[in-house]
Amino acid sequence: MVHCPECESTLSSIDDVAFVETESRLGFVRASKRFYVTECAHCGYTIGSGVAGAKGNGGAAGAH
């Protein structure tokens, strides 16, 4: 069984973790890939990270 190292909650289903796009929350520069962190859904502790696929607009800034 896997447990959160911070709060010791059991991580046994998809509902026990949250996948958060980091650039929207942390203000990273726009990029052509989506960067994610995996957090414990119970306490918000970051337990992993990764890159998942390309963005639909290639990360290009929108026209103003």
All heavy atoms as TSV, in Angstrom:
chain	resi	resn	atom	element	x	y	z
A	1	MET	N	N	0.844	-1.168	0.000
A	1	MET	CA	C	0.000	0.000	0.000
A	1	MET	C	C	0.899	1.244	0.000
A	1	MET	O	O	1.916	1.287	0.675
A	1	MET	CB	C	-0.896	-0.042	1.235
A	1	MET	CG	C	-2.004	0.968	1.241
A	1	MET	SD	S	-3.252	0.844	-0.067
A	1	MET	CE	C	-3.856	-0.813	0.117
A	2	VAL	N	N	0.486	2.258	-0.728
A	2	VAL	CA	C	1.236	3.513	-0.827
A	2	VAL	C	C	0.588	4.545	0.089
A	2	VAL	O	O	-0.636	4.642	0.159
A	2	VAL	CB	C	1.226	4.024	-2.284
A	2	VAL	CG1	C	1.935	5.350	-2.400
A	2	VAL	CG2	C	1.851	2.995	-3.206
A	3	HIS	N	N	1.444	5.315	0.771
A	3	HIS	CA	C	0.958	6.352	1.679
A	3	HIS	C	C	1.642	7.675	1.376
A	3	HIS	O	O	2.788	7.709	0.931
A	3	HIS	CB	C	1.226	5.972	3.138
A	3	HIS	CG	C	0.486	4.768	3.575
A	3	HIS	ND1	N	0.984	3.494	3.426
A	3	HIS	CD2	C	-0.734	4.634	4.139
A	3	HIS	CE1	C	0.112	2.633	3.884
A	3	HIS	NE2	N	-0.945	3.294	4.324
A	4	CYS	N	N	0.947	8.775	1.626
A	4	CYS	CA	C	1.520	10.106	1.486
A	4	CYS	C	C	2.606	10.268	2.550
A	4	CYS	O	O	2.360	9.988	3.727
A	4	CYS	CB	C	0.442	11.171	1.675
A	4	CYS	SG	S	1.096	12.856	1.729
A	5	PRO	N	N	3.802	10.713	2.154
A	5	PRO	CA	C	4.870	10.885	3.131
A	5	PRO	C	C	4.611	12.036	4.112
A	5	PRO	O	O	5.232	12.095	5.170
A	5	PRO	CB	C	6.102	11.172	2.275
A	5	PRO	CG	C	5.579	11.659	0.984
A	5	PRO	CD	C	4.239	11.017	0.798
A	6	GLU	N	N	3.682	12.916	3.792
A	6	GLU	CA	C	3.400	14.066	4.654
A	6	GLU	C	C	2.298	13.766	5.676
A	6	GLU	O	O	2.487	13.954	6.865
A	6	GLU	CB	C	3.006	15.273	3.797
A	6	GLU	CG	C	2.742	16.537	4.570
A	6	GLU	CD	C	3.988	17.156	5.178
A	6	GLU	OE1	O	5.112	16.777	4.802
A	6	GLU	OE2	O	3.828	18.020	6.062
A	7	CYS	N	N	1.142	13.311	5.194
A	7	CYS	CA	C	0.000	13.123	6.101
A	7	CYS	C	C	-0.324	11.659	6.382
A	7	CYS	O	O	-1.249	11.370	7.144
A	7	CYS	CB	C	-1.234	13.839	5.562
A	7	CYS	SG	S	-1.951	13.082	4.080
A	8	GLU	N	N	0.401	10.738	5.721
A	8	GLU	CA	C	0.220	9.295	5.932
A	8	GLU	C	C	-1.103	8.744	5.391
A	8	GLU	O	O	-1.438	7.597	5.663
A	8	GLU	CB	C	0.348	8.934	7.414
A	8	GLU	CG	C	1.649	9.375	8.047
A	8	GLU	CD	C	2.815	8.457	7.740
A	8	GLU	OE1	O	2.590	7.240	7.607
A	8	GLU	OE2	O	3.943	8.962	7.633
A	9	SER	N	N	-1.868	9.529	4.615
A	9	SER	CA	C	-3.106	9.027	4.019
A	9	SER	C	C	-2.784	7.932	3.018
A	9	SER	O	O	-1.759	7.970	2.336
A	9	SER	CB	C	-3.849	10.146	3.283
A	9	SER	OG	O	-4.300	11.124	4.177
A	10	THR	N	N	-3.662	6.959	2.921
A	10	THR	CA	C	-3.503	5.881	1.955
A	10	THR	C	C	-3.849	6.405	0.565
A	10	THR	O	O	-4.885	7.042	0.376
A	10	THR	CB	C	-4.426	4.696	2.309
A	10	THR	OG1	O	-4.083	4.229	3.613
A	10	THR	CG2	C	-4.281	3.568	1.305
A	11	LEU	N	N	-2.980	6.148	-0.406
A	11	LEU	CA	C	-3.204	6.564	-1.793
A	11	LEU	C	C	-3.529	5.310	-2.596
A	11	LEU	O	O	-2.655	4.668	-3.167
A	11	LEU	CB	C	-1.957	7.269	-2.339
A	11	LEU	CG	C	-1.438	8.444	-1.509
A	11	LEU	CD1	C	-0.140	8.977	-2.079
A	11	LEU	CD2	C	-2.484	9.536	-1.409
A	12	SER	N	N	-4.801	4.950	-2.620
A	12	SER	CA	C	-5.195	3.687	-3.249
A	12	SER	C	C	-6.088	3.859	-4.473
A	12	SER	O	O	-6.354	2.899	-5.170
A	12	SER	CB	C	-5.892	2.791	-2.228
A	12	SER	OG	O	-7.045	3.434	-1.723
A	13	SER	N	N	-6.558	5.093	-4.720
A	13	SER	CA	C	-7.405	5.302	-5.899
A	13	SER	C	C	-7.061	6.640	-6.536
A	13	SER	O	O	-6.367	7.466	-5.947
A	13	SER	CB	C	-8.893	5.271	-5.516
A	13	SER	OG	O	-9.264	6.454	-4.861
A	14	ILE	N	N	-7.569	6.869	-7.720
A	14	ILE	CA	C	-7.316	8.111	-8.451
A	14	ILE	C	C	-7.838	9.326	-7.681
A	14	ILE	O	O	-7.310	10.422	-7.804
A	14	ILE	CB	C	-7.911	8.046	-9.884
A	14	ILE	CG1	C	-7.390	9.188	-10.746
A	14	ILE	CG2	C	-9.425	8.033	-9.843
A	14	ILE	CD1	C	-5.942	9.096	-11.087
A	15	ASP	N	N	-8.847	9.129	-6.860
A	15	ASP	CA	C	-9.405	10.230	-6.074
A	15	ASP	C	C	-8.490	10.678	-4.931
A	15	ASP	O	O	-8.711	11.725	-4.339
A	15	ASP	CB	C	-10.768	9.843	-5.504
A	15	ASP	CG	C	-11.808	9.632	-6.600
A	15	ASP	OD1	O	-11.699	10.307	-7.653
A	15	ASP	OD2	O	-12.702	8.799	-6.410
A	16	ASP	N	N	-7.465	9.896	-4.647
A	16	ASP	CA	C	-6.534	10.225	-3.566
A	16	ASP	C	C	-5.396	11.127	-4.018
A	16	ASP	O	O	-4.593	11.564	-3.193
A	16	ASP	CB	C	-5.949	8.948	-2.961
A	16	ASP	CG	C	-7.006	8.108	-2.261
A	16	ASP	OD1	O	-7.947	8.688	-1.684
A	16	ASP	OD2	O	-6.900	6.862	-2.309
A	17	VAL	N	N	-5.309	11.387	-5.321
A	17	VAL	CA	C	-4.271	12.279	-5.853
A	17	VAL	C	C	-4.901	13.322	-6.761
A	17	VAL	O	O	-5.998	13.137	-7.269
A	17	VAL	CB	C	-3.172	11.510	-6.637
A	17	VAL	CG1	C	-2.384	10.597	-5.719
A	17	VAL	CG2	C	-3.750	10.749	-7.801
A	18	ALA	N	N	-4.195	14.438	-6.938
A	18	ALA	CA	C	-4.652	15.494	-7.838
A	18	ALA	C	C	-3.523	15.817	-8.805
A	18	ALA	O	O	-2.358	15.877	-8.405
A	18	ALA	CB	C	-5.028	16.736	-7.043
A	19	PHE	N	N	-3.850	15.990	-10.069
A	19	PHE	CA	C	-2.868	16.361	-11.087
A	19	PHE	C	C	-3.063	17.843	-11.385
A	19	PHE	O	O	-4.135	18.254	-11.812
A	19	PHE	CB	C	-3.051	15.515	-12.343
A	19	PHE	CG	C	-2.843	14.048	-12.081
A	19	PHE	CD1	C	-3.913	13.211	-11.806
A	19	PHE	CD2	C	-1.565	13.519	-12.080
A	19	PHE	CE1	C	-3.730	11.860	-11.543
A	19	PHE	CE2	C	-1.369	12.168	-11.813
A	19	PHE	CZ	C	-2.450	11.346	-11.551
A	20	VAL	N	N	-2.035	18.651	-11.143
A	20	VAL	CA	C	-2.139	20.099	-11.244
A	20	VAL	C	C	-1.157	20.606	-12.292
A	20	VAL	O	O	0.037	20.308	-12.232
A	20	VAL	CB	C	-1.828	20.760	-9.879
A	20	VAL	CG1	C	-1.948	22.264	-9.973
A	20	VAL	CG2	C	-2.744	20.214	-8.799
A	21	GLU	N	N	-1.654	21.378	-13.275
A	21	GLU	CA	C	-0.778	21.981	-14.281
A	21	GLU	C	C	0.011	23.093	-13.590
A	21	GLU	O	O	-0.553	24.060	-13.093
A	21	GLU	CB	C	-1.600	22.539	-15.442
A	21	GLU	CG	C	-0.731	22.980	-16.593
A	21	GLU	CD	C	-1.534	23.359	-17.828
A	21	GLU	OE1	O	-2.766	23.174	-17.852
A	21	GLU	OE2	O	-0.918	23.845	-18.778
A	22	THR	N	N	1.327	22.946	-13.528
A	22	THR	CA	C	2.138	23.851	-12.723
A	22	THR	C	C	2.263	25.240	-13.301
A	22	THR	O	O	2.296	26.199	-12.557
A	22	THR	CB	C	3.559	23.299	-12.510
A	22	THR	OG1	O	4.177	23.106	-13.773
A	22	THR	CG2	C	3.521	22.010	-11.745
A	23	GLU	N	N	2.312	25.403	-14.612
A	23	GLU	CA	C	2.536	26.732	-15.160
A	23	GLU	C	C	1.381	27.678	-14.875
A	23	GLU	O	O	1.594	28.847	-14.677
A	23	GLU	CB	C	2.837	26.687	-16.647
A	23	GLU	CG	C	1.658	26.252	-17.493
A	23	GLU	CD	C	1.962	26.302	-18.954
A	23	GLU	OE1	O	2.983	26.876	-19.342
A	23	GLU	OE2	O	1.168	25.759	-19.714
A	24	SER	N	N	0.168	27.163	-14.831
A	24	SER	CA	C	-0.966	28.036	-14.553
A	24	SER	C	C	-0.998	28.459	-13.087
A	24	SER	O	O	-1.427	29.542	-12.763
A	24	SER	CB	C	-2.282	27.349	-14.926
A	24	SER	OG	O	-2.471	26.197	-14.140
A	25	ARG	N	N	-0.510	27.634	-12.223
A	25	ARG	CA	C	-0.551	27.939	-10.802
A	25	ARG	C	C	0.726	28.623	-10.332
A	25	ARG	O	O	0.691	29.459	-9.455
A	25	ARG	CB	C	-0.750	26.650	-10.008
A	25	ARG	CG	C	-1.008	26.921	-8.538
A	25	ARG	CD	C	-1.317	25.669	-7.815
A	25	ARG	NE	N	-0.049	24.997	-7.545
A	25	ARG	CZ	C	0.104	24.014	-6.707
A	25	ARG	NH1	N	-0.938	23.541	-6.080
A	25	ARG	NH2	N	1.262	23.462	-6.492
A	26	LEU	N	N	1.873	28.272	-10.903
A	26	LEU	CA	C	3.151	28.794	-10.431
A	26	LEU	C	C	3.749	29.883	-11.309
A	26	LEU	O	O	4.781	30.438	-10.977
A	26	LEU	CB	C	4.154	27.651	-10.283
A	26	LEU	CG	C	3.738	26.550	-9.303
A	26	LEU	CD1	C	4.757	25.434	-9.290
A	26	LEU	CD2	C	3.560	27.113	-7.914
A	27	GLY	N	N	3.119	30.170	-12.480
A	27	GLY	CA	C	3.565	31.276	-13.313
A	27	GLY	C	C	4.765	30.987	-14.189
A	27	GLY	O	O	5.498	31.894	-14.563
A	28	PHE	N	N	5.010	29.735	-14.540
A	28	PHE	CA	C	6.114	29.420	-15.437
A	28	PHE	C	C	5.891	30.039	-16.815
A	28	PHE	O	O	4.763	30.310	-17.211
A	28	PHE	CB	C	6.257	27.893	-15.628
A	28	PHE	CG	C	6.881	27.203	-14.463
A	28	PHE	CD1	C	6.105	26.420	-13.630
A	28	PHE	CD2	C	8.223	27.341	-14.189
A	28	PHE	CE1	C	6.663	25.777	-12.552
A	28	PHE	CE2	C	8.790	26.699	-13.117
A	28	PHE	CZ	C	8.010	25.918	-12.297
A	29	VAL	N	N	6.958	30.248	-17.556
A	29	VAL	CA	C	6.879	30.778	-18.919
A	29	VAL	C	C	6.101	29.796	-19.779
A	29	VAL	O	O	6.241	28.587	-19.629
A	29	VAL	CB	C	8.309	30.970	-19.481
A	29	VAL	CG1	C	8.265	31.408	-20.932
A	29	VAL	CG2	C	9.073	31.967	-18.636
A	30	ARG	N	N	5.288	30.305	-20.687
A	30	ARG	CA	C	4.503	29.439	-21.575
A	30	ARG	C	C	5.431	28.530	-22.360
A	30	ARG	O	O	6.466	28.948	-22.827
A	30	ARG	CB	C	3.652	30.276	-22.525
A	30	ARG	CG	C	2.551	31.037	-21.794
A	30	ARG	CD	C	1.707	31.821	-22.773
A	30	ARG	NE	N	0.956	30.943	-23.648
A	30	ARG	CZ	C	-0.259	30.482	-23.394
A	30	ARG	NH1	N	-0.849	30.802	-22.273
A	30	ARG	NH2	N	-0.883	29.711	-24.251
A	31	ALA	N	N	5.045	27.286	-22.509
A	31	ALA	CA	C	5.859	26.296	-23.205
A	31	ALA	C	C	4.948	25.446	-24.078
A	31	ALA	O	O	3.731	25.500	-23.964
A	31	ALA	CB	C	6.588	25.415	-22.193
A	32	SER	N	N	5.564	24.646	-24.959
A	32	SER	CA	C	4.784	23.817	-25.869
A	32	SER	C	C	4.324	22.517	-25.207
A	32	SER	O	O	3.582	21.765	-25.795
A	32	SER	CB	C	5.605	23.494	-27.113
A	32	SER	OG	O	6.766	22.776	-26.753
A	33	LYS	N	N	4.752	22.244	-23.982
A	33	LYS	CA	C	4.345	21.040	-23.270
A	33	LYS	C	C	3.631	21.427	-21.980
A	33	LYS	O	O	3.803	22.516	-21.468
A	33	LYS	CB	C	5.563	20.181	-22.939
A	33	LYS	CG	C	6.246	19.663	-24.174
A	33	LYS	CD	C	7.426	18.812	-23.816
A	33	LYS	CE	C	8.092	18.328	-25.091
A	33	LYS	NZ	N	9.338	17.664	-24.832
A	34	ARG	N	N	2.824	20.507	-21.492
A	34	ARG	CA	C	2.126	20.721	-20.223
A	34	ARG	C	C	2.951	20.071	-19.106
A	34	ARG	O	O	3.292	18.914	-19.184
A	34	ARG	CB	C	0.744	20.094	-20.266
A	34	ARG	CG	C	-0.160	20.766	-21.265
A	34	ARG	CD	C	-1.505	20.040	-21.311
A	34	ARG	NE	N	-2.280	20.525	-22.411
A	34	ARG	CZ	C	-3.301	21.352	-22.290
A	34	ARG	NH1	N	-3.663	21.770	-21.118
A	34	ARG	NH2	N	-3.965	21.745	-23.348
A	35	PHE	N	N	3.256	20.840	-18.081
A	35	PHE	CA	C	4.001	20.346	-16.942
A	35	PHE	C	C	3.043	20.157	-15.773
A	35	PHE	O	O	2.250	21.049	-15.471
A	35	PHE	CB	C	5.108	21.331	-16.560
A	35	PHE	CG	C	6.149	21.473	-17.631
A	35	PHE	CD1	C	6.008	22.435	-18.617
A	35	PHE	CD2	C	7.256	20.637	-17.668
A	35	PHE	CE1	C	6.952	22.561	-19.628
A	35	PHE	CE2	C	8.203	20.760	-18.665
A	35	PHE	CZ	C	8.051	21.722	-19.654
A	36	TYR	N	N	3.096	18.990	-15.151
A	36	TYR	CA	C	2.178	18.666	-14.068
A	36	TYR	C	C	2.915	18.251	-12.811
A	36	TYR	O	O	4.025	17.737	-12.884
A	36	TYR	CB	C	1.274	17.486	-14.477
A	36	TYR	CG	C	0.252	17.850	-15.508
A	36	TYR	CD1	C	0.541	17.763	-16.859
A	36	TYR	CD2	C	-1.000	18.281	-15.131
A	36	TYR	CE1	C	-0.399	18.109	-17.815
A	36	TYR	CE2	C	-1.952	18.627	-16.077
A	36	TYR	CZ	C	-1.646	18.539	-17.415
A	36	TYR	OH	O	-2.576	18.885	-18.342
A	37	VAL	N	N	2.293	18.479	-11.681
A	37	VAL	CA	C	2.723	17.862	-10.432
A	37	VAL	C	C	1.572	17.003	-9.943
A	37	VAL	O	O	0.406	17.270	-10.240
A	37	VAL	CB	C	3.118	18.894	-9.342
A	37	VAL	CG1	C	4.362	19.651	-9.759
A	37	VAL	CG2	C	2.008	19.831	-8.997
A	38	THR	N	N	1.913	15.955	-9.224
A	38	THR	CA	C	0.922	15.094	-8.603
A	38	THR	C	C	0.932	15.408	-7.122
A	38	THR	O	O	1.979	15.401	-6.488
A	38	THR	CB	C	1.279	13.609	-8.827
A	38	THR	OG1	O	1.449	13.378	-10.217
A	38	THR	CG2	C	0.193	12.703	-8.292
A	39	GLU	N	N	-0.237	15.736	-6.582
A	39	GLU	CA	C	-0.350	16.112	-5.175
A	39	GLU	C	C	-1.276	15.153	-4.444
A	39	GLU	O	O	-2.188	14.590	-5.036
A	39	GLU	CB	C	-0.930	17.520	-5.042
A	39	GLU	CG	C	-0.073	18.596	-5.636
A	39	GLU	CD	C	-0.684	19.975	-5.499
A	39	GLU	OE1	O	-1.880	20.095	-5.155
A	39	GLU	OE2	O	0.045	20.951	-5.731
A	40	CYS	N	N	-1.031	15.007	-3.164
A	40	CYS	CA	C	-1.946	14.262	-2.306
A	40	CYS	C	C	-3.250	15.060	-2.240
A	40	CYS	O	O	-3.234	16.258	-1.946
A	40	CYS	CB	C	-1.342	14.103	-0.912
A	40	CYS	SG	S	-2.487	13.386	0.293
A	41	ALA	N	N	-4.370	14.421	-2.525
A	41	ALA	CA	C	-5.661	15.113	-2.510
A	41	ALA	C	C	-6.112	15.461	-1.089
A	41	ALA	O	O	-6.967	16.316	-0.906
A	41	ALA	CB	C	-6.723	14.250	-3.186
A	42	HIS	N	N	-5.491	14.857	-0.098
A	42	HIS	CA	C	-5.885	15.094	1.284
A	42	HIS	C	C	-5.169	16.298	1.892
A	42	HIS	O	O	-5.773	17.063	2.630
A	42	HIS	CB	C	-5.624	13.848	2.130
A	42	HIS	CG	C	-6.303	12.634	1.588
A	42	HIS	ND1	N	-7.653	12.381	1.758
A	42	HIS	CD2	C	-5.829	11.612	0.839
A	42	HIS	CE1	C	-7.969	11.256	1.150
A	42	HIS	NE2	N	-6.883	10.765	0.580
A	43	CYS	N	N	-3.857	16.471	1.568
A	43	CYS	CA	C	-3.102	17.547	2.222
A	43	CYS	C	C	-2.394	18.494	1.245
A	43	CYS	O	O	-1.871	19.517	1.662
A	43	CYS	CB	C	-2.075	16.962	3.193
A	43	CYS	SG	S	-0.650	16.165	2.401
A	44	GLY	N	N	-2.355	18.150	-0.062
A	44	GLY	CA	C	-1.729	19.015	-1.054
A	44	GLY	C	C	-0.230	18.827	-1.212
A	44	GLY	O	O	0.408	19.532	-1.991
A	45	TYR	N	N	0.367	17.873	-0.517
A	45	TYR	CA	C	1.805	17.613	-0.610
A	45	TYR	C	C	2.164	17.127	-2.020
A	45	TYR	O	O	1.488	16.259	-2.566
A	45	TYR	CB	C	2.188	16.556	0.430
A	45	TYR	CG	C	3.659	16.255	0.501
A	45	TYR	CD1	C	4.518	17.113	1.174
A	45	TYR	CD2	C	4.189	15.120	-0.085
A	45	TYR	CE1	C	5.876	16.841	1.254
A	45	TYR	CE2	C	5.536	14.840	-0.015
A	45	TYR	CZ	C	6.377	15.698	0.658
A	45	TYR	OH	O	7.722	15.431	0.735
A	46	THR	N	N	3.203	17.693	-2.621
A	46	THR	CA	C	3.638	17.280	-3.962
A	46	THR	C	C	4.382	15.965	-3.858
A	46	THR	O	O	5.394	15.874	-3.164
A	46	THR	CB	C	4.539	18.351	-4.597
A	46	THR	OG1	O	3.805	19.571	-4.694
A	46	THR	CG2	C	4.993	17.923	-5.993
A	47	ILE	N	N	3.892	14.939	-4.586
A	47	ILE	CA	C	4.508	13.623	-4.515
A	47	ILE	C	C	5.132	13.183	-5.837
A	47	ILE	O	O	5.749	12.135	-5.898
A	47	ILE	CB	C	3.504	12.565	-4.025
A	47	ILE	CG1	C	2.238	12.562	-4.876
A	47	ILE	CG2	C	3.147	12.802	-2.573
A	47	ILE	CD1	C	1.229	11.515	-4.499
A	48	GLY	N	N	5.009	13.987	-6.884
A	48	GLY	CA	C	5.611	13.646	-8.161
A	48	GLY	C	C	5.391	14.740	-9.176
A	48	GLY	O	O	4.681	15.708	-8.936
A	49	SER	N	N	6.041	14.596	-10.339
A	49	SER	CA	C	5.882	15.580	-11.405
A	49	SER	C	C	6.120	14.910	-12.745
A	49	SER	O	O	6.609	13.789	-12.812
A	49	SER	CB	C	6.858	16.742	-11.221
A	49	SER	OG	O	8.186	16.278	-11.327
A	50	GLY	N	N	5.809	15.639	-13.828
A	50	GLY	CA	C	6.015	15.101	-15.155
A	50	GLY	C	C	5.580	16.036	-16.248
A	50	GLY	O	O	5.126	17.150	-15.994
A	51	VAL	N	N	5.748	15.570	-17.483
A	51	VAL	CA	C	5.365	16.308	-18.673
A	51	VAL	C	C	4.357	15.445	-19.409
A	51	VAL	O	O	4.554	14.256	-19.563
A	51	VAL	CB	C	6.590	16.570	-19.574
A	51	VAL	CG1	C	6.176	17.296	-20.856
A	51	VAL	CG2	C	7.653	17.350	-18.831
A	52	ALA	N	N	3.265	16.058	-19.871
A	52	ALA	CA	C	2.237	15.283	-20.558
A	52	ALA	C	C	1.787	15.996	-21.823
A	52	ALA	O	O	1.020	16.942	-21.778
A	52	ALA	CB	C	1.050	15.082	-19.642
A	53	GLY	N	N	2.281	15.555	-22.970
A	53	GLY	CA	C	1.792	16.007	-24.253
A	53	GLY	C	C	1.991	17.462	-24.586
A	53	GLY	O	O	2.471	18.251	-23.785
A	54	ALA	N	N	1.624	17.826	-25.783
A	54	ALA	CA	C	1.770	19.191	-26.278
A	54	ALA	C	C	0.468	19.960	-26.104
A	54	ALA	O	O	-0.605	19.377	-26.090
A	54	ALA	CB	C	2.151	19.170	-27.750
A	55	LYS	N	N	0.574	21.241	-25.969
A	55	LYS	CA	C	-0.606	22.097	-25.889
A	55	LYS	C	C	-1.200	22.282	-27.274
A	55	LYS	O	O	-0.485	22.255	-28.271
A	55	LYS	CB	C	-0.229	23.470	-25.318
A	55	LYS	CG	C	0.127	23.433	-23.872
A	55	LYS	CD	C	0.309	24.824	-23.373
A	55	LYS	CE	C	0.489	24.820	-21.888
A	55	LYS	NZ	N	0.508	26.140	-21.339
A	56	GLY	N	N	-2.471	22.540	-27.317
A	56	GLY	CA	C	-3.173	22.718	-28.587
A	56	GLY	C	C	-2.625	23.864	-29.421
A	56	GLY	O	O	-2.555	23.775	-30.631
A	57	ASN	N	N	-2.191	24.946	-28.789
A	57	ASN	CA	C	-1.675	26.105	-29.550
A	57	ASN	C	C	-0.166	26.136	-29.550
A	57	ASN	O	O	0.417	27.160	-29.886
A	57	ASN	CB	C	-2.257	27.405	-28.990
A	57	ASN	CG	C	-1.752	27.711	-27.590
A	57	ASN	OD1	O	-1.059	26.911	-26.985
A	57	ASN	ND2	N	-2.108	28.877	-27.072
A	58	GLY	N	N	0.486	25.054	-29.116
A	58	GLY	CA	C	1.943	25.003	-29.107
A	58	GLY	C	C	2.568	25.940	-28.086
A	58	GLY	O	O	3.735	26.233	-28.115
A	59	GLY	N	N	1.768	26.438	-27.144
A	59	GLY	CA	C	2.269	27.318	-26.120
A	59	GLY	C	C	2.420	28.758	-26.570
A	59	GLY	O	O	2.926	29.605	-25.842
A	60	ALA	N	N	1.976	29.057	-27.764
A	60	ALA	CA	C	2.106	30.417	-28.290
A	60	ALA	C	C	1.230	31.381	-27.504
A	60	ALA	O	O	0.123	31.035	-27.091
A	60	ALA	CB	C	1.706	30.452	-29.765
A	61	ALA	N	N	1.721	32.566	-27.305
A	61	ALA	CA	C	0.929	33.589	-26.617
A	61	ALA	C	C	-0.232	34.009	-27.502
A	61	ALA	O	O	-0.076	34.112	-28.714
A	61	ALA	CB	C	1.805	34.793	-26.268
A	62	GLY	N	N	-1.352	34.247	-26.895
A	62	GLY	CA	C	-2.530	34.670	-27.651
A	62	GLY	C	C	-2.363	36.097	-28.167
A	62	GLY	O	O	-1.696	36.916	-27.571
A	63	ALA	N	N	-2.963	36.389	-29.291
A	63	ALA	CA	C	-2.893	37.737	-29.869
A	63	ALA	C	C	-3.751	38.693	-29.047
A	63	ALA	O	O	-4.832	38.345	-28.603
A	63	ALA	CB	C	-3.396	37.705	-31.318
A	64	HIS	N	N	-3.279	39.882	-28.834
A	64	HIS	CA	C	-4.039	40.885	-28.067
A	64	HIS	C	C	-4.442	42.035	-28.942
A	64	HIS	O	O	-3.843	42.504	-29.770
A	64	HIS	CB	C	-3.210	41.418	-26.900
A	64	HIS	CG	C	-2.865	40.344	-25.919
A	64	HIS	ND1	N	-3.807	39.679	-25.169
A	64	HIS	CD2	C	-1.676	39.799	-25.565
A	64	HIS	CE1	C	-3.209	38.789	-24.401
A	64	HIS	NE2	N	-1.910	38.858	-24.622
